[in-house]
Amino acid sequence: MKKKLFGMREFIILGVILLAAWSIIPSIQVHSKSGEAKKEFIKQNPKVAAKAMNFGLDLAGGTSITLQIDSKGLKTEDIKDIQQQSLEIVRNRVDQFGLSEPQISPSGNDRINVELAGVDDSTAKALVGSTAKLEFKILAEQEKFSQIVMLIDNYLLGRSDVKDSVQADSAAAEPVTTAKKDTLSDAELFAGNAKSDDLAKTDSTATAGSDSVKSSATGTALSALYLSFGNGGFVAQEQIETIKRILSDRTVQSLIPHDVVFAWGSGFEKLKDSPIKAKRLYLLKRRAEMSGEYVSDARPYRVSDGTNSGEVAVSLKFSGIGPKRFGAVTAANIGKQMAIVLDDQVISAPVIRDRIPNGEAQITGLDDMAEANRLAVVLRSGALKAPMNIIESRTIGATLGEDNIRSGFGSALIGIIITILFMIMYYRFGGLVASVGLVCNALITAAVLSAFGATLTLPGIAGMVLTVGMSIDANVIIFERIREELRAGNKARAAIAKGYERAFSAIFDSNLTTFLTALILYKIGTGSVKGFGLTLMIGIAGSMFTALTVTRAIFDLKLAKQDTNAISIGAGFAALNRAHLPIMSKAKVFVSISAICVIIALALSVFKGFNFSIDFTGGTVFRVQYNDSEDHLKDLNAVLAKFNVTDGTVRTMGATSLQNTYEVSVKSEQGADVIKAIDSDERVQILSQDEVGATIGEELRFNAILSVFLAWLAICLYVWFRFGKLGLGFGLGAVLGLVHDTILTVGFVSLLGLSVDGAMVAAFLTMIGYSVNDTIVNYDRIRENVKLHGGSDFAKTVDASVSQSFSRTVITSLSTLFVCVILAVMGGSSIRDFGLVMTFGTIVGTYSSVFICAPFVVWFNKHVRRLV
C-alpha cells in the first residue's frame, strides 16, 4: 500500500523548521562577531540587531542594578506611582547615554531592574542612582539656531571668516564650566566617552582636540547632518554620534554663546512617510525659568469639549509660589516653546498660547494616551517623594563575558555531538532520527528566544544543553516501546504506531512535571535563574513537538513504500533487555543503604555547613585576574591587607579558560577598599563585581526554600490526579524519592563545599523535575500491567514493570549524564557547580526511582491503603 510522501503534517513541520532557521539568521549575523567588529556591525545594521537574540550580561558584559524605593512614611498607593516616576527617570537617563538594548523593567511594587550592556559598575551607579532634575526652559529663537549652525559649518568647512569670531569669543568669555552635580551635563552627554569617574565632573576638561574633530568632519557641514524644523533639527539615528563628537569639540563649543545650550530630545521618532528613526536636537536658553519642585500634580486625560475635543492632554498643577512664577514666565513668552527638561533631556516642548495665572496648565498636541501618560509621570517626578536605593549590583567585564560565551556554547556543542554519536551507535537508524529531532529542538528553542526578544544567559545555555538530554529521553521511551512491539511480531509500521501511542502518556507526564519545576523557577527566580527557567520551558515544549511529530514523520517517510517486519532500531544490550531485578525481595537492603546515606548527608549539612554565596548572605564578590602565569594568592592577600581588608575570603577560581583568576568575597562596606587595593597593583584587573544587599539575600533564601516545597507539592498533586486510584500512593512515593534525592544532593554540596547561589537553586529544582521522570515512567508501566494482569500479586507486578523499564531508565540517565558531565567539566566557572549537582542528582534520581519509590508503592498498598 502506497502512502503519500508529503501530507499536511509534513508541510507544517517543514514550515516550522524553515521559519525557525530564518528567525535565527539575525542572531548568527550579530553574535558570530565579537569585540569592536560586533559593535560596528550593530551600529551599521540596527534593524538586524533588533531581530537578534539578546545576550545577558554574563555573556555580553555590563552591569545589572536593582533599585528599591525608600518607602518609610509612604502610603501604599503612593509607592506604585513613585515606581512609575522613577522608571521614567531611569529610562530617560539611559536613553541619553546612548546604550544599545538596555533592559529596564519594574519588579514587584517598589523595585526597578536595570541591565546595561558594556557599562562598568561606577558608571552605571552614577547614571541611575543620582537625584532627578526637572526644569522648564525656553527654546532659543530660530534665527539664533541658524546663526550658530552657520558658524559651525564655516569652521567644519575650513572657511577663514570664522577665525575672527572664534578669537573674539575666546578673548571676551571665560571658560564654560559646570558645577559638580548629580546629573550628566550636556557636554558629557555629547562627548559620549566620559570615563566612569568623571560623569559628574566639570565639562571644561574635554579632551577631544579641535584638529581631530575637524579632520574627521572636514567637508561635511553640521547642517547637512540633520533635517531642519524651526529652531531645531531631526537627527537620523546613525548621525547622532557624529553630531555629538562635533558639539563636544572645544572650538565648536567656543562658537556657541554662553546663554544657550544644545539639548537632545527623549527617545526616537519616526519621520512621516519614512522608515528613518530620528532624535530631535534643540537649542535652549541655558537659564531655567523654573524647576520642577513646584509641580504638585500632573494627570493625563482626554479633552471632552471645545475645539480640542477628543484629543489627549495633560493637566498640570503648581503649588507654593509655583503659580506666580509660572504666570510670569508664560506672560513673558507667549508664542514661544517651553521645553520640559528632565536631566538635561527634552521630554516635550509645548507652545505657550497665553498667560496662565492660576497655576493650572493644559498641555495638548500629544500623539496618544501613552505619550500623555509618560509626560505626566515625568512632570510628577519633579516632586518625587522618596529616593531609590541600590540594593543589588552585578558587573561582568568583557573578558569574562567572552570566556563565558566560549565555555557555554563550547560545552553545548560537545554535549550535542556526544549525545548524537551515542544515539546512532545504540539505536542505528532510530538514533539518526532522534538526532534530527534533537537538532530541530535546539533550532526551535533558539528561534523562539530570538523571536520574542528573550535574553539568553549562561544558565540559559545550560538549560538548552539540558533539554538535549531530556529530548532524547522521549525518543528512548518511544524506541524501547517499538522494540517491544517488534519482538511481539508486529510489522514495522504497526510497531511504530503502537510504540508512539503507548509511549505518549509517560512522555506527557514526565515532561509536564519538569515543565512545572521550570515554571516555578521562572516565577520565583530572578535574573539569570529566571532566564534558565524560561529556556527550559521552551526546550521542553520543543522536545515534545520534535519527539512526537518530527521523528514520527521521518519514520513514516522511511516506510512509505514498504511494510517489513523490521526496521533499523538496534537490538540494545541483552543484559538490560532481559533484566529481572529482585527489588521487592531486597527492598530492606536498599532502604537501609538509603537511610545511612541520608543520615550522613544530614550530618554533613549540620556540622560542616554550606558555602553560601552573597546571593544568600549579602556582600560583595570580585573576580580578578593577574596578567602572568605565576601563583599570586599570597600577593593578593597581602595587597588586600595593606588596605585593611582582612576579614574577607580569597580563593582560586577553577573551571575557566582564563588563567590565574581569583575570587575575593568581602562585606559590602569593604568593596571600595578592595577596588583601591586592586588598582594599586598594575598586574591585576577586575573581571567582574557582584554586590548584594542583606534584603535581597533574605528574600533569596526564602524563595529557594519555598520553590523546593512548591515543586514537591506540585508533583505530588499532579501524580495523584493523573494516576487515579493508584494516584495517592504514587504521588507520595514520588515525593519520598524527591526528598531522598534532595537530602543526598544537599549533603553532596556540603561535602564538596560548592557555592550555594541562585544557579544552585536552579540545579536543585531541575534535578527534582528530572528525577521524577524515571519514577513516572516506572509508574506508568505499573499502571499498564495492573490493567492487563490485575493486582492479585502486586509486588510481582511492580518487579516486572520496573524490570521492563530498566533499559529505558539506564539509557536516558546515560544520555543526560553525558551533557551534565560536559557542563561540569567544560561549562566554565559560572555553571560548573550546576553541572556537578545535576550529575550527582541524575545518579541518585535513577537509583531512587527504582529502589525507593517502587518498594514504597508496594508498602503503601499493603499497610496504608489498598491501591489494587
C-alpha positions in Angstrom: 0.0 0.0 0.0 1.5 3.3 -1.1 1.3 6.3 1.1 1.7 9.9 0.2 5.2 11.1 1.0 4.1 14.6 1.9 0.9 15.5 3.7 -0.3 18.4 5.8 1.7 17.3 8.8 4.9 17.2 6.8 4.3 20.6 5.3 3.6 22.1 8.8 6.8 20.6 10.2 8.8 21.9 7.2 7.3 25.3 7.6 8.1 25.4 11.3 11.7 24.4 10.7 12.2 26.9 7.9 10.7 29.7 9.9 12.9 28.8 12.9 16.0 28.8 10.7 15.0 32.2 9.2 14.4 33.6 12.7 17.9 32.8 14.0 19.8 34.2 11.0 20.0 37.8 12.6 21.3 36.2 15.8 24.0 34.3 13.9 24.9 37.5 12.0 25.3 39.5 15.2 26.7 37.1 17.7 29.2 35.4 15.3 31.3 38.5 15.7 33.0 39.8 18.9 34.6 43.0 20.3 34.7 46.1 18.1 33.6 44.2 15.0 30.4 43.3 16.7 29.8 46.8 17.9 30.4 48.2 14.5 28.1 45.7 12.8 25.3 46.6 15.3 25.8 50.3 14.7 25.7 49.8 10.9 22.8 47.3 10.9 20.3 48.4 13.7 17.4 46.6 12.1 19.3 43.2 12.0 20.4 43.8 15.6 16.8 44.5 16.7 15.8 41.0 15.5 18.7 39.2 17.1 18.6 37.3 20.4 19.7 39.3 23.3 22.7 38.1 25.3 22.5 38.5 29.1 25.2 40.5 30.9 27.1 37.3 31.9 27.7 36.8 28.2 27.8 40.4 26.8 29.4 42.0 29.8 27.9 45.0 31.6 26.1 45.9 34.8 22.8 44.9 36.4 21.4 47.0 39.2 18.3 46.6 41.3 16.8 49.8 42.8 14.3 49.9 45.7 12.1 52.8 46.9 12.7 54.0 50.4 9.1 53.6 51.5 9.4 54.9 55.0 6.4 57.0 55.8 4.8 56.5 52.4 1.2 55.4 51.8 0.8 52.1 49.9 -1.0 53.8 47.0 1.9 56.3 46.6 4.6 53.6 46.2 3.4 52.4 42.8 3.2 55.9 41.5 6.7 56.7 42.6 7.9 53.5 40.9 6.5 54.7 37.6 8.1 58.1 38.0 11.5 56.6 38.9 11.1 54.1 36.0 10.7 57.0 33.5 13.6 58.9 35.1 15.9 55.9 34.7 14.8 55.3 31.1 15.4 58.9 30.2 19.0 58.8 31.6 19.8 55.6 29.9 18.5 56.9 26.7 20.7 59.9 26.7 23.7 57.7 27.5 23.3 56.1 24.1 23.4 52.5 25.2 22.2 49.7 22.9 19.3 47.4 24.0 19.1 48.4 27.7 16.8 46.3 29.8 14.7 48.4 32.2 11.7 46.9 34.0 9.6 47.2 37.2 9.9 44.4 39.7 7.1 43.9 42.3 5.6 47.2 43.6 8.7 49.0 44.7 11.7 47.9 42.6 13.3 48.6 39.3 15.7 46.2 37.5 18.2 47.8 35.1 20.6 45.9 32.8 23.2 48.0 30.9 25.4 46.1 28.5 29.0 47.3 28.2 28.8 49.7 31.2 31.0 49.3 34.3 29.8 49.4 37.9 30.7 53.0 38.8 29.3 54.4 35.6 26.0 52.5 36.0 25.6 53.7 39.6 26.3 57.3 38.7 23.8 57.0 35.8 20.8 55.6 37.7 21.5 56.4 41.3 21.6 60.2 41.3 18.7 62.6 42.1 16.4 63.7 39.2 16.5 67.3 37.9 13.3 68.6 36.2 13.4 72.1 34.7 11.4 74.4 32.4 13.4 76.2 29.8 12.5 78.4 26.8 13.7 77.4 23.4 16.1 79.9 21.7 14.9 81.8 18.6 15.1 80.1 15.2 17.5 82.9 13.9 19.9 82.1 16.7 19.9 78.4 16.0 20.6 79.1 12.3 23.4 81.6 13.1 25.2 79.2 15.4 24.9 76.3 12.9 26.3 78.6 10.2 29.3 79.4 12.3 29.9 75.7 13.0 29.5 74.9 9.3 32.1 77.6 8.4 34.5 76.1 10.9 34.0 72.5 9.7 34.3 73.5 6.0 37.6 75.4 6.8 36.4 78.9 5.9 38.6 81.7 7.2 35.8 84.0 8.2 35.2 82.0 11.3 38.6 82.7 12.8 37.9 86.3 13.9 34.7 85.2 15.6 36.4 82.4 17.4 39.2 84.7 18.6 36.8 87.4 19.7 34.7 84.9 21.7 37.8 83.4 23.2 39.1 86.7 24.4 35.8 88.0 25.7 34.5 85.0 27.5 35.6 82.9 30.4 35.8 79.1 30.0 32.4 77.4 30.4 32.3 75.2 33.5 29.6 73.3 35.1 29.5 72.8 38.9 29.7 69.3 40.2 26.2 67.8 40.4 24.3 64.6 40.5 23.3 64.6 36.8 25.1 64.4 33.5 26.0 67.7 31.8 25.3 68.4 28.2 28.9 68.4 27.2 29.4 64.9 28.8 26.4 63.6 27.0 27.6 65.0 23.7 31.0 63.6 24.2 29.6 60.1 24.8 33.0 58.8 26.1 33.4 60.2 29.6 35.1 57.9 32.0 33.0 56.5 34.8 34.7 58.5 37.5 34.2 61.7 35.5 30.5 61.5 35.0 29.7 64.3 37.5 32.8 66.5 36.9 33.3 69.7 35.1 32.9 69.7 31.3 35.8 72.1 30.9 38.2 69.2 30.8 37.1 67.9 27.4 40.0 66.3 25.6 38.6 66.0 22.1 41.1 68.1 20.2 39.8 70.5 17.6 42.1 69.2 15.0 40.9 65.6 15.3 37.2 66.6 15.1 37.9 69.0 12.2 39.8 66.4 10.3 37.2 63.8 10.8 34.4 66.1 9.6 36.1 68.3 7.1 34.0 68.9 4.1 30.8 68.0 5.9 28.6 70.8 7.3 26.7 70.3 10.5 23.5 71.5 8.7 23.9 68.5 6.3 23.6 66.0 9.1 20.0 66.8 10.2 16.6 67.7 8.8 15.7 71.3 9.9 12.4 72.0 11.8 12.0 75.5 13.2 14.6 76.2 15.8 15.9 72.7 15.9 16.5 69.6 13.8 15.7 65.9 13.3 18.9 63.8 13.5 18.9 60.3 12.0 20.0 57.5 14.4 23.2 56.8 12.5 24.3 60.5 12.6 23.8 61.1 16.3 27.3 60.1 17.4 28.9 62.2 14.7 27.0 65.3 15.9 27.9 64.6 19.5 31.6 64.5 18.6 31.2 67.8 16.6 29.5 69.6 19.5 32.0 68.3 22.1 34.9 69.9 20.1 36.5 72.7 22.1 36.5 75.2 19.2 32.9 74.4 18.3 31.9 75.0 22.0 33.6 78.4 21.8 31.3 79.3 18.9 28.1 78.6 20.9 27.0 81.7 23.0 27.1 81.1 26.7 23.4 81.9 27.2 22.2 78.9 25.1 22.8 75.2 25.1 22.1 72.3 22.7 19.9 69.5 24.1 18.6 66.3 22.7 15.0 65.1 22.7 14.0 62.0 24.6 13.7 58.8 22.6 13.4 58.3 18.8 10.6 59.4 16.4 9.7 58.1 13.0 9.6 60.8 10.4 6.4 61.0 8.3 6.4 58.7 5.2 9.9 57.5 6.1 11.2 54.4 7.9 14.1 56.5 9.4 14.2 56.8 13.2 15.4 60.2 14.3 16.1 62.2 17.5 15.3 65.9 18.0 18.1 68.4 18.6 17.0 71.6 20.4 18.7 74.9 21.2 17.6 76.0 24.6 18.3 79.1 26.8 20.8 77.9 29.3 19.0 79.5 32.3 16.0 77.6 33.6 12.8 79.6 34.1 11.8 77.4 37.0 12.4 74.0 38.4 10.1 71.0 38.9 9.9 71.3 42.7 6.8 73.4 42.4 4.8 70.8 40.4 2.1 69.4 42.7 0.4 67.1 40.2 0.1 66.1 36.5 -2.5 63.8 35.1 -3.3 62.6 31.5 -6.9 62.9 30.3 -8.9 63.2 27.1 -10.5 66.6 26.3 -14.3 66.3 26.3 -15.4 69.6 24.8 -14.2 72.7 22.8 -12.2 72.8 19.6 -9.7 70.2 21.0 -12.5 67.7 21.9 -11.3 64.1 21.7 -7.6 65.0 21.9 -5.3 63.7 24.7 -3.8 66.2 27.0 -2.0 66.6 30.4 -3.3 68.7 33.2 -0.5 70.4 35.1 -0.8 72.0 38.6 1.7 74.1 40.6 1.8 74.7 44.4 3.5 77.2 46.7 5.0 80.1 44.7 4.8 78.0 41.6 1.6 79.6 40.2 3.1 83.1 40.5 6.3 82.1 38.8 4.6 80.1 36.1 2.3 83.0 35.4 5.2 85.4 35.0 7.1 83.0 32.7 4.1 82.4 30.4 3.2 86.1 30.3 6.7 86.9 29.1 7.0 84.1 26.5 3.6 83.9 24.7 4.0 82.2 21.3 7.3 80.6 22.3 8.0 77.0 23.1 8.7 75.9 26.7 10.9 72.8 27.0 10.1 70.4 29.8 13.7 69.1 30.6 14.4 66.0 32.7 18.1 65.5 33.4 19.2 67.8 30.5 17.0 65.9 28.0 13.9 67.5 26.4 10.8 65.4 27.1 8.3 67.8 25.5 8.3 71.4 24.1 4.7 72.7 24.0 3.9 76.2 22.7 2.7 78.9 25.3 -0.6 80.1 23.9 -1.5 82.6 26.7 -0.6 83.7 30.2 -1.5 81.1 32.8 -2.1 83.0 36.1 -3.7 80.3 38.3 -1.0 77.6 38.3 -3.2 75.2 36.3 -2.0 74.5 32.7 -3.1 72.2 29.9 -0.6 70.6 27.6 -2.1 69.5 24.2 -0.8 68.4 20.9 0.2 64.9 22.1 0.1 61.9 19.8 -1.7 59.4 22.0 -2.6 58.5 25.6 0.7 56.6 26.0 2.7 59.8 25.4 0.4 61.7 27.7 0.9 59.1 30.5 4.7 59.3 30.0 4.7 63.1 30.1 2.6 63.2 33.3 4.9 60.7 35.0 7.9 62.9 34.1 6.2 66.1 35.4 5.3 64.4 38.7 9.0 63.3 39.1 9.8 66.9 39.9 8.1 66.3 43.3 9.5 62.8 43.8 8.5 61.8 47.4 11.2 59.1 48.0 14.6 58.2 46.8 15.6 55.0 45.1 18.3 52.9 46.8 20.7 50.5 45.1 20.2 47.1 46.8 22.0 44.9 44.3 24.5 45.3 41.6 26.4 42.8 39.4 29.1 43.6 36.9 30.7 41.3 34.3 33.7 42.5 32.4 34.0 42.0 28.6 36.9 39.5 29.1 34.9 37.2 31.4 31.8 37.6 29.2 33.7 36.3 26.1 35.1 33.4 28.2 31.5 32.5 29.3 30.4 32.6 25.6 33.3 30.2 24.6 32.7 27.8 27.5 28.9 27.9 27.4 28.5 27.4 23.6 31.5 25.0 23.5 30.0 22.7 26.1 26.6 22.9 24.4 28.2 21.8 21.1 30.2 19.0 22.5 27.2 17.8 24.6 25.1 17.6 21.5 27.8 15.8 19.4 28.4 13.1 22.1 24.7 12.5 22.6 24.2 12.2 18.8 27.0 9.7 18.4 25.8 7.6 21.3 22.2 7.5 20.0 23.3 6.5 16.5 25.6 3.7 17.9 22.8 2.4 20.2 19.7 2.8 18.1 21.2 2.8 14.5 18.6 4.4 12.1 16.4 5.3 15.1 19.3 7.1 16.7 19.8 9.1 13.5 16.1 10.0 13.6 16.3 11.1 17.2 19.4 13.2 16.3 17.4 15.0 13.7 14.7 15.7 16.2 17.4 16.9 18.7 18.8 19.4 16.2 15.3 20.6 15.3 14.6 21.1 19.0 17.7 23.2 19.5 16.8 25.2 16.4 13.2 25.8 17.6 14.3 26.8 21.1 16.8 29.4 19.7 14.2 30.7 17.3 11.5 31.2 20.0 14.0 33.0 22.2 15.1 35.2 19.3 11.5 35.9 18.0 10.2 37.1 21.4 13.3 39.1 22.3 14.2 36.9 25.2 17.6 37.2 26.8 20.0 34.3 26.7 22.2 33.9 29.8 24.9 31.4 30.7 22.4 29.3 32.8 20.1 29.6 29.8 22.7 27.9 27.7 22.9 25.2 30.4 19.1 24.9 30.1 19.4 24.4 26.3 22.1 21.7 26.9 19.9 20.0 29.4 16.9 19.9 27.1 19.1 18.0 24.7 19.3 15.2 27.2 15.6 15.5 28.0 14.5 15.5 24.4 16.5 12.2 24.0 14.5 10.9 27.0 11.2 11.0 25.0 12.8 9.2 22.0 14.3 6.5 24.2 10.8 5.8 25.7 9.4 5.5 22.1 12.2 3.4 20.8 12.0 0.9 23.7 8.3 0.6 23.1 8.8 0.0 19.4 11.4 -2.7 20.2 8.8 -4.5 22.4 6.3 -4.4 19.6 8.8 -5.8 17.1 9.7 -8.6 19.5 6.0 -9.4 19.7 6.0 -10.0 15.9 4.4 -6.8 14.7 5.4 -5.3 11.3 7.5 -2.2 11.4 4.6 0.3 10.6 2.3 -1.3 13.2 5.2 -1.4 15.8 5.9 2.3 15.3 2.3 3.3 15.5 1.8 1.3 18.8 5.1 2.4 20.2 4.2 6.1 19.8 0.7 5.5 21.1 1.8 3.6 24.2 4.7 5.9 25.0 2.6 9.1 24.9 1.3 9.1 28.5 4.7 8.5 30.0 6.3 11.3 27.8 3.5 13.7 28.6 3.5 13.2 32.3 7.3 13.2 32.7 7.7 16.3 30.6 4.9 18.2 32.3 6.4 17.6 35.8 9.7 19.0 34.6 7.8 21.9 33.0 6.1 22.7 36.4 9.5 23.0 38.1 10.8 25.2 35.3 7.7 27.4 35.7 8.4 27.7 39.4 11.9 28.8 38.6 10.6 31.4 36.1 8.1 32.8 38.6 10.2 32.8 41.7 13.7 33.2 40.4 15.5 36.4 39.4 18.0 37.4 36.8 19.8 34.5 35.1 17.8 31.9 37.0 14.6 33.3 35.5 16.2 33.0 32.1 17.2 29.4 32.8 13.5 28.6 33.7 12.3 30.3 30.5 14.8 28.4 28.3 13.9 25.1 30.0 10.2 25.6 29.4 10.7 26.4 25.7 13.1 23.5 25.3 10.6 21.0 26.9 7.8 22.2 24.7 10.1 21.9 21.7 11.2 18.4 22.7 7.5 17.3 22.9 6.9 18.6 19.4 10.0 17.1 17.8 9.7 13.7 19.6 6.1 13.2 18.8 5.8 14.7 15.3 9.1 15.3 13.6 10.6 11.8 14.4 7.3 10.1 13.6 7.1 11.9 10.2 10.6 10.6 9.4 9.7 7.0 10.2 6.6 7.3 8.1 8.6 8.7 5.2 11.0 5.8 5.5 8.2 3.2 5.5 6.0 5.0 2.8 6.9 2.4 0.2 7.5 -0.7 2.4 6.0 -2.7 5.2 8.6 -5.0 6.5 8.9 -6.9 9.8 11.9 -5.0 10.9 13.4 -1.5 11.0 16.9 -0.5 12.0 16.5 0.5 15.6 19.2 -1.5 17.2 19.0 -4.6 19.4 20.2 -3.0 22.6 22.1 -4.8 25.4 20.8 -8.2 26.3 21.5 -7.7 30.0 19.3 -4.6 30.0 16.6 -6.1 27.8 16.3 -9.3 29.9 16.9 -7.7 33.3 14.9 -9.2 36.2 15.5 -7.1 39.3 14.7 -8.6 42.7 13.6 -5.2 44.0 10.9 -6.4 46.5 12.9 -9.2 48.0 15.9 -6.9 48.6 13.8 -3.8 49.5 15.1 -3.7 53.1 18.7 -3.7 51.9 18.1 -0.7 49.6 16.1 1.2 52.2 18.9 0.6 54.8 21.6 1.9 52.4 19.5 5.0 51.6 18.8 5.6 55.4 22.6 5.5 56.1 23.3 7.9 53.2 20.6 10.3 54.3 22.0 10.3 57.9 25.5 11.1 56.6 24.1 13.9 54.3 22.2 15.4 57.2 25.2 15.3 59.5 27.4 17.0 56.8 24.7 19.7 56.5 24.5 20.3 60.2 28.2 20.0 61.2 30.1 21.0 58.1 27.5 23.5 56.8 27.4 25.3 53.5 29.4 27.8 51.4 26.6 30.3 51.0 27.3 32.9 48.3 26.5 36.6 48.6 23.2 35.8 46.9 22.1 34.5 50.3 24.3 36.4 52.8 24.7 39.8 51.2 28.1 41.3 50.5 30.5 41.9 47.5 32.4 39.5 45.4 35.2 40.4 42.9 36.7 38.1 40.3 40.2 39.3 39.4 42.9 38.2 37.0 46.7 38.6 37.0 48.4 39.2 33.7 51.0 36.4 34.2 51.1 32.7 34.9 52.5 32.8 38.5 50.6 31.9 41.7 49.5 35.2 43.3 47.3 34.0 46.1 49.7 35.3 48.8 50.3 38.5 46.9 46.6 39.2 46.6 46.0 38.6 50.3 49.0 40.8 51.1 47.8 43.8 49.0 44.3 43.5 50.5 45.8 43.5 54.0 47.6 46.8 53.2 44.2 48.4 52.6 42.7 46.9 55.8 40.7 44.2 54.0 41.3 41.3 56.5 38.0 39.6 57.1 37.2 38.6 53.5 38.0 35.3 51.7 40.2 34.8 48.7 40.2 31.6 46.6 41.5 30.5 43.3 38.8 30.1 40.6 38.6 26.9 38.6 36.8 25.6 35.6 37.6 28.6 33.4 39.8 29.1 30.4 41.1 32.4 31.9 44.4 31.8 33.6 45.4 33.0 37.1 41.9 34.2 38.2 40.8 34.6 41.8 37.6 35.4 43.7 37.5 37.9 46.6 34.5 37.9 48.9 34.0 40.7 51.4 31.3 42.7 53.3 29.7 45.4 51.2 31.2 48.2 53.1 34.7 47.0 52.2 34.1 46.9 48.5 35.7 50.3 47.9 38.8 49.2 49.8 39.1 46.2 47.5 38.9 48.4 44.4 41.7 50.6 45.8 43.8 47.6 46.6 43.4 46.1 43.1 44.1 49.5 41.4 47.3 49.8 43.4 48.8 46.7 41.6 49.1 47.1 37.8 49.4 43.3 37.4 45.8 42.6 38.3 42.5 43.6 36.8 38.8 43.2 37.9 36.8 40.9 35.7 33.5 41.1 37.5 31.9 42.6 40.6 28.7 41.5 42.3 27.1 43.3 45.2 24.0 42.1 47.0 22.2 43.8 50.0 21.0 41.9 53.0 17.4 42.4 52.0 17.9 40.6 48.7 19.8 37.8 50.5 17.0 37.1 52.9 14.4 37.1 50.0 16.5 34.6 48.0 16.8 32.2 51.0 13.1 32.3 51.5 12.4 31.9 47.8 14.8 29.0 47.5 13.1 27.0 50.3 9.7 28.0 49.0 10.4 26.9 45.4 11.6 23.4 46.5 8.5 22.8 48.6 6.3 24.1 45.8 8.0 21.7 43.4 7.4 18.8 45.8 3.7 19.7 46.3 3.0 20.3 42.5 4.5 17.0 41.6 2.6 15.1 44.3 -0.7 16.7 43.4 -0.2 16.1 39.6 0.8 12.4 40.0 -2.2 11.9 42.4 -4.5 13.5 39.8 -3.1 11.6 36.8 -2.9 8.1 38.2 -6.5 7.9 39.6 -7.0 5.1 42.1 -3.2 4.5 42.2 -2.5 8.2 42.5 -2.2 8.9 46.2 0.4 6.1 46.8 2.2 7.0 43.6 2.2 10.7 44.5 3.6 10.2 48.0 6.1 7.7 46.6 7.3 10.3 44.0 7.7 12.9 46.7 9.5 10.5 49.0 12.0 9.9 46.2 12.4 13.6 45.7 13.0 14.3 49.4 15.6 11.4 49.4 17.3 12.8 46.3 17.3 16.4 47.6 18.8 15.4 51.0 21.6 13.4 49.4 22.3 16.2 47.0 22.4 18.7 49.8 25.0 16.5 51.6 27.0 16.3 48.3 27.1 20.1 48.0 28.2 20.4 51.7 30.9 17.7 51.3 32.5 19.4 48.2 32.0 22.9 49.6 30.2 24.1 46.4 29.0 27.7 46.3 25.2 27.9 47.1 23.8 30.6 44.9 20.8 31.2 42.6 22.2 28.9 40.0 22.5 26.2 42.6 18.8 26.6 43.4 18.0 26.2 39.7 20.1 23.0 39.7 18.2 21.6 42.7 14.8 22.3 41.1 15.9 20.9 37.7 17.2 17.8 39.4 13.8 17.5 41.2 11.9 17.8 37.9 14.2 15.4 36.0 14.5 12.9 38.9 10.7 12.3 38.9 10.8 11.4 35.2 12.2 7.9 35.8 9.7 7.4 38.6 6.7 8.4 36.4 7.8 6.1 33.6 8.0 3.2 36.0 4.6 4.1 37.5 3.1 4.3 34.0 4.3 0.8 33.3 3.0 -0.5 36.6 -0.4 1.1 35.9 -0.5 -0.6 32.4 0.4 -4.0 33.8 -2.2 -3.8 36.6 -4.8 -3.2 33.9 -3.6 -6.1 31.9 -2.9 -8.7 34.6 -4.8 -7.5 37.6 -3.4 -6.8 41.1 -3.5 -10.3 42.6 0.3 -10.2 43.1 1.0 -6.5 43.2 4.7 -6.9 44.4 5.4 -9.3 41.5 3.7 -6.8 39.1 5.9 -4.0 40.4 9.1 -6.1 40.0 8.2 -7.0 36.4 7.2 -3.4 35.5 10.4 -1.9 36.8 12.5 -4.6 35.1 10.7 -3.9 31.7 11.5 -0.2 32.0 15.1 -0.7 33.2 16.7 -0.5 29.8 15.0 2.9 29.2 15.9 4.1 32.7 19.6 3.4 32.2 19.8 4.8 28.6 18.1 8.0 29.4 20.2 8.5 32.5 23.3 8.0 30.4 22.3 10.4 27.8 21.5 13.1 30.4 24.8 12.3 32.3 26.8 13.0 29.1 25.6 16.6 28.9 25.8 17.1 32.7 29.3 15.9 32.8 30.2 18.2 29.9 28.7 21.1 31.8 30.7 20.2 34.9 34.0 19.8 33.0 33.7 22.5 30.3 30.9 24.8 31.3 33.1 27.4 32.9 33.2 28.6 36.5 29.7 30.0 36.4 27.9 26.7 35.6 30.5 24.1 36.7 28.7 23.6 40.1 25.4 23.4 38.3 26.8 20.5 36.2 28.2 18.7 39.2 24.9 18.9 41.1 22.9 17.7 38.0 25.4 14.8 37.5 25.0 13.6 41.1 21.3 14.3 41.1 20.8 12.2 37.9 22.6 9.2 39.5 20.7 9.3 42.8 17.4 10.1 41.0 17.9 6.9 38.9 18.6 4.9 42.0 15.6 6.2 44.0 13.1 5.8 41.2 13.9 2.0 41.0 14.9 1.1 44.6 13.0 3.5 46.8 9.8 4.7 45.0 8.7 1.3 43.7 9.0 -0.5 47.0 7.2 2.4 48.8 4.2 1.8 46.5 4.1 -1.9 47.5 4.4 -1.0 51.2 1.7 1.7 50.9 -0.7 -0.8 49.1 -0.1 -3.4 51.8 -0.1 -1.3 55.0 -1.9 2.0 54.4 -4.5 1.8 51.6 -5.1 -0.8 49.0 -4.5 0.6 45.6 -5.4 -2.6 43.7 
